[in-house]
Amino acid sequence: FQQGNFQITAVPLAAVAFVLLMVGRHAAGGGLLAYAALAKIFPGILVVPLLAARDWKRCAWVAGAGVALLAITFAVQGDRVFRDFVSTSLPEISSGAAFPQTESQAHSRVNWSAYGETVRLRHLGFTSLTQRRGLAVAQVYGVCVAVLAAWVGWKRRFDLSSDSERLALVQVTVALISLASFRSPFVGAIYGCVATLWLMALCAAGATSAWRQWTWLGALCGLAWIIWIIPSPGAPPSPAW
């Protein structure tokens, strides 16, 4: 909890929250999901399947917990943090100004977000991919993830009495959180892809044959190795181990 980017904590926190919601632990699940979404934004994607499924009870628990957390924040911090977030932080997150390092060639190597892909292409010579167009690509990507999440909520129902269905619930949850996280203007590979690695491990756990299981584990090790050898644009805050 005291080391590294909070994204590594927010992903399992949101996944556990969604599982708790699905098994009827509404207070704990709603509270954890609201906390993760308010802290890191992208875990809020898990509310979309609930809305698409018209699961108003679970939506109400998440919303209620969010309102309670905001009320506690207002009581402790006052209204300045809210005004600063709406007037300054939120526009800067949306425009990418909050992450000025995204435009540098050195940082583009480790930025694996949807917007980061357009920055790398720009450095490779695709000058038509201006910052404005790159941000538009990121917007389209975000809409696609939201549509996918809505489709999951509308079409998919999980039978939690089945082992395979419980595993599928966790797989889909982690996948949606991971996809949503790459909507941010900057997602460092070393922490941004941790959820992808966890998803590969979950796919290996659900594999129906030894060959598929070893294929997933091999892919996991391959991606982890790629992330490991990417040169960092700056000194890491702590040893990678």
C-alpha positions as CSV (number, residue, x, y, z in Angstrom):
1,F,0.0,0.0,0.0
2,Q,3.0,2.3,0.6
3,Q,4.9,1.7,-2.6
4,G,4.5,2.3,-6.3
5,N,1.5,3.5,-8.3
6,F,-1.9,3.1,-6.7
7,Q,-3.2,1.4,-9.9
8,I,-1.7,-1.9,-8.8
9,T,-3.8,-1.7,-5.7
10,A,-6.9,-0.3,-7.3
11,V,-7.3,-3.1,-9.8
12,P,-7.7,-6.0,-7.3
13,L,-9.6,-3.7,-4.9
14,A,-12.2,-3.0,-7.6
15,A,-12.3,-6.7,-8.7
16,V,-12.9,-7.8,-5.1
17,A,-15.6,-5.1,-4.7
18,F,-17.5,-6.3,-7.8
19,V,-17.3,-9.9,-6.6
20,L,-18.7,-8.9,-3.2
21,L,-21.5,-7.0,-4.9
22,M,-22.4,-10.1,-7.0
23,V,-22.5,-12.4,-4.0
24,G,-24.8,-10.0,-2.0
25,R,-22.2,-8.3,0.2
26,H,-23.6,-4.9,-1.0
27,A,-22.2,-2.6,1.7
28,A,-18.7,-3.9,1.5
29,G,-18.7,-4.2,-2.3
30,G,-20.3,-0.8,-2.9
31,G,-18.0,0.9,-0.5
32,L,-14.8,-0.6,-2.0
33,L,-15.9,0.0,-5.6
34,A,-16.8,3.6,-4.8
35,Y,-13.5,4.2,-3.1
36,A,-11.5,2.7,-5.9
37,A,-13.5,4.7,-8.5
38,L,-13.1,8.0,-6.7
39,A,-9.4,7.4,-6.2
40,K,-8.5,6.2,-9.7
41,I,-11.5,6.9,-12.0
42,F,-11.2,3.9,-14.3
43,P,-12.6,1.3,-11.8
44,G,-15.9,3.1,-12.3
45,I,-16.3,1.1,-15.6
46,L,-17.7,-1.7,-13.4
47,V,-20.8,0.4,-12.8
48,V,-21.7,0.3,-16.5
49,P,-22.6,-3.5,-16.5
50,L,-24.8,-2.9,-13.5
51,L,-26.6,0.0,-15.3
52,A,-27.0,-2.1,-18.5
53,A,-28.4,-5.0,-16.4
54,R,-30.8,-2.5,-14.7
55,D,-29.4,-3.7,-11.4
56,W,-30.6,-0.6,-9.6
57,K,-30.1,-2.1,-6.1
58,R,-26.3,-2.6,-6.5
59,C,-26.0,0.7,-8.4
60,A,-27.6,2.4,-5.4
61,W,-25.2,0.9,-3.0
62,V,-22.2,2.1,-5.0
63,A,-23.7,5.6,-5.5
64,G,-24.6,5.8,-1.8
65,A,-21.1,4.8,-0.7
66,G,-19.7,7.4,-3.1
67,V,-21.9,10.2,-1.7
68,A,-20.8,9.2,1.8
69,L,-17.1,9.3,0.9
70,L,-17.6,12.7,-0.7
71,A,-19.4,14.0,2.3
72,I,-16.6,12.8,4.6
73,T,-14.0,14.4,2.3
74,F,-16.0,17.7,2.4
75,A,-16.2,17.6,6.1
76,V,-12.5,17.0,6.5
77,Q,-11.0,19.0,3.6
78,G,-13.6,21.6,2.7
79,D,-14.8,22.5,-0.8
80,R,-11.4,23.6,-2.2
81,V,-10.4,20.1,-3.3
82,F,-13.7,19.7,-5.2
83,R,-13.4,23.1,-6.9
84,D,-9.8,22.4,-7.9
85,F,-10.7,19.0,-9.2
86,V,-13.5,20.2,-11.4
87,S,-11.9,23.4,-12.6
88,T,-8.3,22.3,-13.0
89,S,-7.5,18.6,-12.5
90,L,-10.3,17.1,-14.5
91,P,-9.7,19.2,-17.6
92,E,-6.0,18.5,-17.4
93,I,-6.6,14.8,-17.1
94,S,-8.9,14.9,-20.2
95,S,-6.5,17.0,-22.3
96,G,-3.3,15.2,-21.2
97,A,-1.9,18.4,-19.6
98,A,-1.7,16.6,-16.3
99,F,0.8,14.2,-17.9
100,P,3.3,16.4,-19.8
101,Q,5.7,13.6,-20.1
102,T,3.4,11.8,-22.5
103,E,4.8,13.9,-25.4
104,S,8.4,13.0,-24.9
105,Q,10.0,10.3,-27.0
106,A,11.6,8.7,-23.9
107,H,8.4,8.4,-22.0
108,S,6.4,7.2,-25.1
109,R,8.3,3.9,-24.8
110,V,6.8,3.1,-21.5
111,N,3.3,4.7,-22.1
112,W,1.1,1.9,-23.2
113,S,-2.2,3.8,-23.1
114,A,-4.4,4.2,-26.1
115,Y,-3.2,7.8,-26.4
116,G,0.4,6.6,-25.9
117,E,0.1,4.5,-29.0
118,T,-0.6,7.6,-31.1
119,V,2.3,9.5,-29.6
120,R,4.7,6.6,-30.5
121,L,3.4,6.6,-34.1
122,R,3.8,10.4,-34.2
123,H,7.5,10.0,-33.2
124,L,7.9,7.3,-35.9
125,G,6.8,9.8,-38.6
126,F,3.0,9.7,-38.6
127,T,2.8,13.5,-38.3
128,S,-0.9,13.6,-39.1
129,L,-1.6,12.0,-35.7
130,T,-1.5,15.4,-33.9
131,Q,-2.1,15.6,-30.1
132,R,-5.7,16.6,-30.8
133,R,-6.3,13.6,-33.1
134,G,-4.6,11.3,-30.6
135,L,-6.9,12.5,-27.8
136,A,-9.8,11.9,-30.1
137,V,-8.6,8.3,-30.7
138,A,-8.4,7.9,-26.9
139,Q,-12.0,9.2,-26.6
140,V,-13.2,6.6,-29.2
141,Y,-11.3,3.9,-27.4
142,G,-13.0,4.9,-24.1
143,V,-16.4,4.7,-25.7
144,C,-15.7,1.3,-27.2
145,V,-14.7,0.0,-23.7
146,A,-17.9,1.5,-22.2
147,V,-20.0,-0.2,-24.9
148,L,-18.3,-3.5,-24.3
149,A,-19.0,-3.2,-20.5
150,A,-22.6,-2.4,-21.3
151,W,-22.9,-5.4,-23.5
152,V,-21.5,-7.6,-20.7
153,G,-24.1,-6.3,-18.3
154,W,-26.9,-6.7,-20.9
155,K,-26.1,-10.2,-22.2
156,R,-24.1,-12.0,-19.6
157,R,-25.5,-13.6,-16.4
158,F,-23.1,-15.5,-14.2
159,D,-24.2,-18.6,-12.3
160,L,-22.2,-18.3,-9.2
161,S,-23.0,-21.8,-8.0
162,S,-20.6,-23.0,-10.7
163,D,-16.8,-22.9,-10.3
164,S,-16.2,-22.1,-13.9
165,E,-18.7,-19.3,-13.8
166,R,-17.2,-17.8,-10.7
167,L,-13.8,-17.8,-12.4
168,A,-15.4,-16.3,-15.6
169,L,-16.8,-13.5,-13.4
170,V,-13.4,-12.6,-12.1
171,Q,-11.8,-12.9,-15.6
172,V,-14.4,-10.5,-17.1
173,T,-14.1,-8.1,-14.2
174,V,-10.3,-7.8,-14.4
175,A,-10.5,-7.6,-18.2
176,L,-12.9,-4.6,-18.1
177,I,-10.8,-2.8,-15.4
178,S,-7.6,-3.4,-17.4
179,L,-9.1,-2.1,-20.6
180,A,-10.6,1.0,-19.0
181,S,-7.2,1.8,-17.4
182,F,-5.6,2.3,-20.8
183,R,-8.0,5.2,-21.5
184,S,-5.8,7.4,-19.4
185,P,-3.4,9.7,-21.3
186,F,-0.5,8.0,-19.5
187,V,-0.2,4.4,-18.3
188,G,3.2,3.2,-17.4
189,A,3.9,-0.3,-18.7
190,I,5.5,-1.5,-15.6
191,Y,2.3,-1.0,-13.5
192,G,-0.3,-0.7,-16.3
193,C,0.2,-4.2,-17.5
194,V,0.0,-5.9,-14.1
195,A,-3.7,-6.4,-14.6
196,T,-3.1,-8.0,-18.0
197,L,-0.6,-10.4,-16.4
198,W,-3.2,-11.3,-13.7
199,L,-5.8,-11.9,-16.4
200,M,-3.4,-14.3,-18.2
201,A,-2.9,-16.2,-14.9
202,L,-6.7,-16.4,-14.5
203,C,-7.1,-17.6,-18.1
204,A,-4.4,-20.3,-17.3
205,A,-6.4,-21.3,-14.2
206,G,-9.5,-21.8,-16.3
207,A,-7.8,-23.6,-19.2
208,T,-9.5,-26.8,-20.2
209,S,-6.2,-28.5,-21.3
210,A,-2.6,-28.6,-20.2
211,W,-1.5,-27.3,-23.6
212,R,-3.7,-24.2,-23.2
213,Q,-2.6,-23.7,-19.7
214,W,1.1,-23.7,-20.6
215,T,0.3,-21.4,-23.6
216,W,-1.2,-18.8,-21.3
217,L,1.6,-19.1,-18.8
218,G,4.2,-18.8,-21.6
219,A,2.5,-15.7,-22.9
220,L,2.4,-14.3,-19.3
221,C,6.1,-14.8,-18.9
222,G,6.8,-13.3,-22.4
223,L,4.9,-10.1,-21.6
224,A,6.4,-9.8,-18.2
225,W,9.9,-10.1,-19.8
226,I,9.1,-7.5,-22.4
227,I,8.0,-5.1,-19.6
228,W,11.1,-5.9,-17.6
229,I,13.6,-5.0,-20.3
230,I,12.0,-1.7,-21.4
231,P,14.4,1.0,-20.4
232,S,13.0,3.4,-17.9
233,P,13.1,7.1,-18.8
234,G,13.9,7.9,-15.1
235,A,15.1,6.3,-12.0
236,P,12.5,4.0,-10.5
237,P,11.2,4.9,-7.0
238,S,12.0,1.5,-5.7
239,P,13.6,-1.8,-6.9
240,A,11.4,-3.6,-9.4
241,W,11.3,-6.7,-7.2
